[in-house]
Amino acid sequence: MKTNGERNNGGKLKPEYRKRWAEYICRYIEEYRSRGYLWHFTHFLKAGAQRIGVTRYTDKIEVTAFEKDGRITVVLLNRTEEEIPVYLRLGEYCAELTSKAKPIMTAEIEK
């Protein structure tokens, strides 16, 4: 994609490749936005985290949880077009959240 002799000297993109490169970047950004849930896993989960069991009271919410070093990370996905109350319960402790329509959210709990 660079002209001859410009590889090591900061060459420029050839004009015939510019449109293709722009299309690739736009497609990449669209994919990343549409699959934003991956960010929640790559950003919050640390290497070596182990998946732990969860229960849920409705099938409108997808949930998974991981634990490492006394910290629990919970990833929630609301598949509906409505707000849904979410209750995170750990032993005798309970926290209530509201999940907006169609978002994905992450909660971190220190044990």
N, C-alpha and C positions, 0 to 999 in steps of 0.2 A: 504494500500500500504506500510505501515511500518511494521516491525516485531514487535511481541508482546513485550511489555515493553519499547519500544523506542519512544513512542509518545511524551512524555514530555521531553525527553533528546536529541533532535536533531537527531532522527533516520535516517537511510539511506533508500533509495528506494530499494525494493527487486529486485534482478536481473531479475526476470520474468516480472516485470513491466517496465523496462527501455526502451525497444523498443517501447512499446505502448505510454509511456510518450513523447518520442522523436517525434513520429509520430504526436501526438496531438499538440505539440509546433510548428512543421513545418507547419501543416495545419492551425493553428491559424495565423502564420506570413503571409502565402500566402493569406488568406482571408483578413487580414488587408491591405496588399498591393493592392489587387485587388479592394478593396472598400475604397480606400484612400479618397474618397469624404467625408466620415463621419468625418474624422479629421478636415476638413475645418469648418464643422458645430460645432463640439464640442470644437474646439480650439478658434475660433473667436467670436462665438455668446455667449452673456452673458444671464444669466437667466432673464426672463422678456422681452426680445427683442420681438418686434412686427413685423410681416411680413408686408411689404408695397408693393404697386403696382409698377409694372415695365412694360415697353414696349420694344419690340425688333424689329429690322428691318429684321431679318433672322431667319429661323427655324434651322439653323446650330448651334446655340448657345442656351443652356439652361441657364436661369438666374433666380435668386431669390434674394430678398433683405430684410433686417431687420433693424429696427431702435431702438436705446435705448440711452437715455441721450445725444442726439445731435450727435450721431455717427451712420452712415449708413454703414452696412456691406453688400457687394454684392458678391455672389458666382456665378461664371461663369463656364460652362462646354462646351468645344468645342468637338462636337461629330464627327468631320471630320478628315481626314488625311492631312489637309492643314492648313496653318496659316490663321487666319482671323483677320481683323482689328475690334476692339471693341471700341465703343464710349460711354463713361459714361457721361451722361448729367444730370445736376441738376440745374434747372432754366436756368440762362444765362451762366452758367459755363459748360465747356465740357473738358473731358480728353480723349485722344486717347491711346489705348493699343493695343498690338498685342498678340493674343492668339495662342500659338504654337499648333501643331497637337495633338489632343486628351488629352490635359491636363485639369485639373481643377484649377482654380485660384480664389483667394479672394482679393477683394479691400476694403479698409476701407476709409471712407470719413468723415472728421470732418465738421460739419455744421457751 
